[in-house]
Amino acid sequence: MNLDDSANSGRLRGPEQVTSAKVDIWSTDDTRSRERFSYWRDAVCRAVFNISIEATPERFSARITSRSSGPLRFATSESSPYQVVRTRRDIDTAPADHYSVFAQVKGLSVIHQCDASFTFSPNDICISDGTQPFRCDMPNEGYRAFAVIPRAMIDQRAPWLPRHPLHKLDAKSPFVDLARRHIMELTTGAVKSDTATSVLTDNLCNLLALASATDVEPGRLQPELQIEALLAYCRQNLHDPELTPQRAADHVRISVRTLHSRFKLIGKSFGRWVLDNRLDACRNALRDVNQNAFSISEIAYRWGFNDLSYFNKAFRTRFDCSPREWRDCSNTMRKAPPLLVP
């Protein structure tokens, strides 16, 4: 049975085309209970994703939302307990030179690949070699997001990954947290255009390389990865008035001269990048109703400014208004009654 057969049979639900968001949705919701498992096994898992599944047919339910952009595929999956298997035969019949990047959102997954086995809890991320067989046990109801990315895109940034087919990334790493946000943006359809998808995927590959480079000297990383590491460190320490080029360079274990050359890659100096991001953070805080109890000076100090006069001048130069004017305008806009359209 192929996907077209199941969609046209009148008994089973095929992919629902959401053309405005370029998304395909497969669900067992409109399929009769006794036919759900066979539909999911034959029409979705085998015909679309080329994997095999095992589950309890009587209580099975699942839903996948998938979108593609060129060679990239992104999806979210929610389901009752079941097991996914990709055998050597599955791989031989539809070879794909890719990595699968899984982000566990809800529930648990246990993945076995070659000699490695890892349990993935919410917020965990794994990278799996798509050229190797694997088994994934999902013992309870779960929600997962995953991206399928050509190997070349990641291998050129992280040449150490092919040493092992399965990698569990440290959930406490700041790079993993950023990677998780990228995956969710890519899989939930928040990114619409192919251009934006390509840029965000490039950034995701950089973050995955950084998160997996646990035994690689930072000085040996590609310049693009070094700047990602520097930016991640700076974002974490924007609140610290003692954030300096020397501290950031020491963290990544490069020279200050190299740091400045890396910031040239993004078209800003270290000082300009830090100032702009601190000002952006203050502007967002000043329009946040939940932070109205904090004074302007408290917000400025919280984001690393230690000179209020300098902060006020820099804010006006950047946004063409004072911090007080910005906050008052934001409060006024919230209180204004909605316009009535005749």
Secondary structure as the mmCIF struct_conf table of DSSP 4:
data_model
#
loop_
_struct_conf.conf_type_id
_struct_conf.id
_struct_conf.beg_label_comp_id
_struct_conf.beg_label_asym_id
_struct_conf.beg_label_seq_id
_struct_conf.end_label_comp_id
_struct_conf.end_label_asym_id
_struct_conf.end_label_seq_id
HELX_RH_AL_P HELX_RH_AL_P1 LEU A 3 ASN A 8
BEND BEND1 SER A 9 LEU A 12
STRN STRN1 GLU A 16 VAL A 18
TURN_TY1_P TURN_TY1_P1 THR A 19 LYS A 22
STRN STRN2 VAL A 23 SER A 27
BEND BEND2 THR A 28 THR A 28
TURN_TY1_P TURN_TY1_P2 ASP A 29 ASP A 30
BEND BEND3 THR A 31 THR A 31
HELX_RH_AL_P HELX_RH_AL_P2 SER A 33 TYR A 39
HELX_RH_PI_P HELX_RH_PI_P1 TRP A 40 ARG A 46
TURN_TY1_P TURN_TY1_P3 ALA A 47 VAL A 48
BEND BEND4 PHE A 49 PHE A 49
STRN STRN3 SER A 52 ALA A 55
HELX_RH_3T_P HELX_RH_3T_P1 PRO A 57 ARG A 59
STRN STRN4 ALA A 62 SER A 69
TURN_TY1_P TURN_TY1_P4 GLY A 70 PRO A 71
STRN STRN5 LEU A 72 SER A 79
BEND BEND5 SER A 80 PRO A 81
STRN STRN6 TYR A 82 ARG A 86
HELX_RH_AL_P HELX_RH_AL_P3 ARG A 88 THR A 93
BEND BEND6 ALA A 94 ALA A 94
STRN STRN7 HIS A 98 LYS A 106
BEND BEND7 GLY A 107 GLY A 107
STRN STRN8 SER A 109 GLN A 113
TURN_TY1_P TURN_TY1_P5 CYS A 114 ASP A 115
STRN STRN9 ALA A 116 PHE A 120
TURN_TY1_P TURN_TY1_P6 PRO A 122 ASN A 123
STRN STRN10 ILE A 125 ASP A 129
TURN_TY1_P TURN_TY1_P7 GLY A 130 THR A 131
BEND BEND8 GLN A 132 GLN A 132
STRN STRN11 PHE A 134 MET A 138
BEND BEND9 ASN A 140 ASN A 140
STRN STRN12 GLY A 142 PRO A 150
HELX_RH_AL_P HELX_RH_AL_P4 ARG A 151 ASP A 155
TURN_TY1_P TURN_TY1_P8 GLN A 156 ARG A 157
TURN_TY1_P TURN_TY1_P9 PRO A 159 TRP A 160
HELX_RH_3T_P HELX_RH_3T_P2 LEU A 161 ARG A 163
BEND BEND10 HIS A 164 PRO A 165
STRN STRN13 LEU A 166 LEU A 169
TURN_TY1_P TURN_TY1_P10 ALA A 171 LYS A 172
HELX_RH_AL_P HELX_RH_AL_P5 PRO A 174 THR A 187
TURN_TY1_P TURN_TY1_P11 THR A 188 GLY A 189
BEND BEND11 SER A 193 SER A 193
HELX_RH_AL_P HELX_RH_AL_P6 ASP A 194 SER A 212
TURN_TY1_P TURN_TY1_P12 THR A 214 ASP A 215
BEND BEND12 VAL A 216 VAL A 216
HELX_RH_3T_P HELX_RH_3T_P3 PRO A 218 ARG A 220
BEND BEND13 LEU A 221 LEU A 221
HELX_RH_AL_P HELX_RH_AL_P7 PRO A 223 GLN A 236
TURN_TY1_P TURN_TY1_P13 ASN A 237 HIS A 239
TURN_TY1_P TURN_TY1_P14 PRO A 241 GLU A 242
HELX_RH_AL_P HELX_RH_AL_P8 PRO A 245 VAL A 252
TURN_TY1_P TURN_TY1_P15 ARG A 253 ARG A 253
HELX_RH_AL_P HELX_RH_AL_P9 VAL A 256 PHE A 263
HELX_RH_3T_P HELX_RH_3T_P4 LYS A 264 ILE A 266
TURN_TY1_P TURN_TY1_P16 GLY A 267 GLY A 267
BEND BEND14 LYS A 268 LYS A 268
HELX_RH_AL_P HELX_RH_AL_P10 PHE A 270 LEU A 286
TURN_TY1_P TURN_TY1_P17 ARG A 287 ARG A 287
HELX_RH_3T_P HELX_RH_3T_P5 VAL A 289 GLN A 291
TURN_TY1_P TURN_TY1_P18 ASN A 292 ALA A 293
BEND BEND15 PHE A 294 PHE A 294
HELX_RH_AL_P HELX_RH_AL_P11 ILE A 296 ARG A 302
TURN_TY1_P TURN_TY1_P19 TRP A 303 GLY A 304
HELX_RH_AL_P HELX_RH_AL_P12 LEU A 308 PHE A 319
BEND BEND16 ASP A 320 CYS A 321
HELX_RH_AL_P HELX_RH_AL_P13 PRO A 323 LYS A 335
BEND BEND17 ALA A 336 ALA A 336
HELX_LH_PP_P HELX_LH_PP_P1 PRO A 337 VAL A 341
#
